[in-house]
Amino acid sequence: MPTVAKSAPIAWTVGDARLTRIAELEVHWPFGILLPGAEDVIDDYNWLRPDFVTDDGRMRLSMHSVVIESGGLRMIVDTCVGNDKSRPGAPPFERLSTPFLADLAEASFAPETIDVVVCTHLHVDHVGWNTRLSDGEWVPTFPNARYLFVQTEYDYWRAEPQHYGPVFEDSVQPVMDAGLAELVSADHRINDEVWLESTPGHTPGHVSVVVSSAGERAVITGDMIHHPVQFARPDLASSADYAADGTSTATRLEAFGRWSDGRLVIGTHFAGRTAGRIIPADALNTWRFDP
């Protein structure tokens, strides 16, 4: 399961808001690891290449954060995997050493300038840079920020260990202990232009992030969708979905119907150009993605 170099920052303008993708790393995995059955259908959708499928048929997945600049606030959505962390249940993420913080600063987003940290959910690859290792202790990476955790999500993972490793203990609890966390509802509004939207199924309290400014709109998906093949096949549930029994599929069907209104859709794990528009396809409840 090779890990490959990250790509350069990508920025988008949504009305008066600006969104910038800062990548940590990119992985190329067999589809069967995360989306069983997808390997049998990817060749039916030529629009998946080259952004989202490798030449040899592996899924391209990006681990990245999106920084939103809106209404005088800087918000970072999802904080990737993080460095130095014990992840025995996820070998590709074991004790990483990446220049993510340097890349963030180089893009003019030094950690101390971030006002809000948003976690779409509390999985290993979405909370890692919530903290960093300092003198043997896990300390908040963004010392001046409010960290927003959805109450339902927080309550679940506080009681339910992740098999990846001590994710809650090293990437969530230290933020709580520092008094920087705020437990919020799944429809929490951060400011007039940015709010959370409930998209459960991957995890109990999963949310996506909506940006609406000056007549334009975007959504950052989180993991309610992992890969664009799921636009064409919303029934392909991830093996990592908490509720793969139909809840995650129902969430995708409902969301894709609304999100195909011309808004910019930014995939939390989409590699390549990462963002695009959802276009209804010929068959009922199927879409394609146009980066």
C-alpha positions in Angstrom: 0.0 0.0 0.0 2.4 2.7 -1.2 2.3 6.2 0.2 3.2 8.9 -2.3 4.2 12.5 -2.1 1.6 15.1 -1.4 0.5 17.7 -4.0 0.7 21.5 -4.0 -2.0 23.7 -2.3 -5.1 24.3 -4.3 -7.4 27.4 -3.7 -11.0 28.1 -4.6 -13.1 31.3 -4.2 -16.7 31.0 -3.1 -18.2 34.4 -3.1 -16.2 36.4 -0.5 -14.8 33.3 1.1 -11.5 31.6 0.1 -10.8 27.9 0.6 -7.4 26.4 0.4 -6.4 22.7 0.4 -3.2 21.8 2.2 -2.2 18.2 1.6 -0.4 15.9 4.1 0.1 12.9 1.9 -1.5 10.8 -0.8 -2.0 7.0 -0.7 -2.8 4.5 -3.5 -4.8 1.6 -2.2 -6.6 -1.3 -3.7 -10.3 -0.5 -3.8 -11.2 -3.6 -1.9 -9.6 -2.3 1.3 -12.1 0.6 1.6 -14.8 0.2 -1.0 -15.4 -3.5 -1.7 -16.9 -4.0 -5.1 -15.7 -0.8 -6.6 -12.8 -2.5 -8.4 -15.4 -4.2 -10.6 -17.1 -1.0 -11.8 -14.4 1.7 -12.1 -13.8 1.0 -15.8 -17.4 1.9 -16.5 -16.7 5.5 -15.6 -14.0 7.0 -17.7 -14.2 10.4 -15.8 -12.6 8.8 -12.8 -9.2 8.9 -14.5 -6.6 10.4 -14.0 -7.6 12.3 -10.9 -9.1 9.5 -8.8 -7.8 6.2 -10.2 -4.2 5.2 -10.9 -3.1 3.5 -14.2 -3.0 0.2 -12.4 -6.5 0.5 -11.0 -5.9 1.6 -7.5 -7.8 4.3 -5.7 -6.1 7.6 -5.2 -6.8 9.0 -1.8 -5.6 12.4 -0.5 -5.2 13.2 3.2 -5.6 17.0 3.4 -7.1 19.9 5.3 -9.1 22.7 3.9 -8.6 26.2 5.3 -11.6 28.5 5.1 -11.2 32.2 5.3 -14.5 33.9 5.9 -15.9 36.8 7.8 -12.5 37.6 9.4 -12.1 34.0 10.6 -9.6 31.3 9.6 -11.0 27.8 10.0 -9.3 24.6 9.3 -11.5 21.6 8.4 -10.1 18.1 9.4 -6.5 17.8 10.5 -5.3 14.7 8.8 -3.1 12.0 10.4 -0.4 13.9 12.3 3.2 13.1 13.2 4.7 10.7 15.7 1.5 8.9 16.6 1.1 5.2 17.4 -1.3 3.7 14.9 -0.8 -0.1 15.0 -4.2 -0.7 13.4 -3.3 1.6 10.5 0.3 0.8 9.4 0.5 3.5 6.7 -0.2 6.1 9.4 2.3 4.7 12.0 4.5 7.4 13.4 4.5 9.7 10.4 7.0 12.4 9.9 5.6 14.9 7.3 6.3 18.6 6.8 2.5 19.4 7.1 2.9 22.2 9.6 5.7 23.8 7.6 3.6 23.6 4.5 0.7 25.2 6.4 2.9 28.0 7.4 4.4 28.4 4.0 0.8 28.9 2.7 0.5 31.7 5.2 -1.6 29.6 7.7 0.7 29.3 10.7 -1.0 27.4 13.4 -1.3 30.3 15.8 -3.3 32.2 13.1 -6.1 29.6 13.0 -9.3 30.7 14.8 -11.5 27.6 14.5 -10.7 23.8 14.0 -13.6 21.8 12.6 -13.6 18.0 12.8 -16.2 16.4 10.5 -15.8 13.3 12.6 -13.2 11.9 15.0 -11.5 9.2 12.9 -7.8 8.7 12.9 -7.1 10.7 9.7 -9.3 13.7 10.6 -8.0 14.6 14.0 -4.2 13.9 13.9 -2.9 17.4 13.8 -5.3 18.5 16.5 -2.2 17.9 18.7 1.5 17.7 18.3 4.2 16.2 20.4 6.1 18.7 22.7 8.5 17.5 25.4 6.9 14.1 25.5 3.4 15.5 25.8 0.5 16.0 23.4 -0.4 19.6 23.2 -2.9 21.5 21.0 -1.4 22.4 17.6 -3.6 25.5 17.2 -3.3 27.3 20.5 -5.6 30.2 19.7 -8.4 28.2 18.1 -11.7 26.9 19.3 -12.0 23.2 18.4 -15.5 22.2 17.4 -16.5 18.6 18.1 -20.1 17.4 17.5 -21.6 16.3 20.8 -23.0 13.0 19.4 -19.6 12.2 17.8 -17.7 13.0 20.9 -19.9 11.0 23.2 -19.6 7.9 21.0 -15.8 7.9 20.7 -15.2 8.8 24.3 -16.7 5.4 25.1 -15.8 3.4 22.0 -12.0 2.8 21.4 -10.8 3.0 17.8 -9.0 0.0 16.5 -6.4 2.2 14.8 -4.7 3.1 18.1 -5.2 5.7 20.9 -6.8 8.3 18.7 -9.1 9.8 21.3 -6.4 9.8 23.9 -3.7 11.6 21.9 -5.7 13.8 19.6 -9.0 14.7 21.3 -8.6 14.5 25.1 -5.6 16.8 25.2 -7.7 19.5 23.5 -10.5 19.0 26.1 -7.9 19.2 28.9 -6.6 22.5 27.5 -10.1 24.0 27.6 -10.0 24.7 23.9 -12.9 22.4 22.8 -16.5 23.3 22.2 -19.2 20.6 21.9 -21.7 21.6 19.3 -24.8 20.4 17.5 -24.7 18.8 14.0 -26.2 22.0 12.5 -23.9 24.4 14.3 -23.4 27.8 12.6 -19.9 29.2 12.8 -20.6 32.5 11.2 -23.0 33.9 8.6 -21.2 32.0 5.8 -20.1 28.7 7.3 -22.1 26.0 9.1 -22.3 22.3 9.7 -24.7 19.9 8.0 -25.5 16.5 9.5 -24.5 13.7 7.2 -24.5 10.6 9.5 -23.7 7.0 8.6 -20.0 6.9 8.3 -19.9 7.7 12.0 -22.8 8.6 14.4 -22.2 12.3 14.5 -20.6 12.9 11.1 -21.1 16.3 9.5 -20.2 18.1 6.3 -19.3 21.8 6.1 -21.2 24.3 4.0 -19.9 27.6 2.8 -22.4 30.1 1.4 -21.2 33.5 0.4 -22.4 36.2 -2.1 -24.7 33.9 -3.9 -22.2 31.0 -4.3 -22.0 27.8 -2.3 -19.6 25.0 -1.6 -19.6 21.9 0.6 -16.7 20.0 2.2 -17.9 16.4 2.2 -16.0 14.7 5.1 -16.2 10.9 4.8 -19.8 10.6 3.9 -18.2 9.9 0.6 -14.6 8.6 0.3 -14.2 8.4 -3.5 -16.0 9.8 -6.5 -17.0 6.4 -7.8 -19.7 6.6 -5.1 -21.4 9.4 -7.0 -22.1 6.8 -9.7 -22.7 4.1 -7.2 -24.0 5.5 -4.0 -24.8 2.0 -2.8 -21.0 1.3 -2.4 -20.6 1.7 1.3 -17.2 2.0 2.8 -15.9 -0.8 5.0 -15.1 2.0 7.5 -18.8 3.1 7.7 -20.3 2.8 11.1 -23.8 2.2 9.6 -23.1 0.4 6.3 -26.5 -1.2 6.6 -28.2 1.5 4.5 -27.8 4.7 6.6 -24.7 5.8 4.9 -26.2 5.1 1.4 -29.4 7.0 2.3 -27.3 9.9 3.4 -25.4 10.0 0.1 -28.6 9.7 -2.0 -30.2 12.6 -0.1 -27.2 14.8 -0.1 -26.2 14.2 -3.8 -29.7 15.2 -4.8 -29.3 18.5 -3.1 -25.7 19.1 -3.8 -26.2 18.7 -7.6 -27.5 22.3 -7.7 -24.3 23.7 -9.1 -22.4 24.2 -5.9 -18.7 23.3 -5.6 -18.2 19.9 -3.9 -14.8 19.5 -2.2 -14.0 15.9 -1.4 -12.2 15.4 1.9 -10.2 12.5 0.4 -10.4 13.3 -3.3 -7.0 13.4 -5.0 -6.2 15.3 -8.2 -8.2 18.4 -8.6 -10.2 17.5 -5.5 -13.3 19.7 -6.2 -15.9 19.9 -8.9 -19.7 19.8 -9.6 -22.1 16.8 -9.3 -23.9 16.2 -12.6 -27.0 14.0 -12.7 -26.5 10.9 -14.9 -29.0 9.1 -17.0 -30.0 6.4 -14.5 -32.0 7.2 -11.4 -30.0 8.1 -8.3 -26.7 8.2 -10.1 -24.4 11.1 -10.7 -21.0 11.9 -12.2 -18.3 14.2 -10.9 -16.9 17.0 -13.1 -13.7 18.4 -11.6 
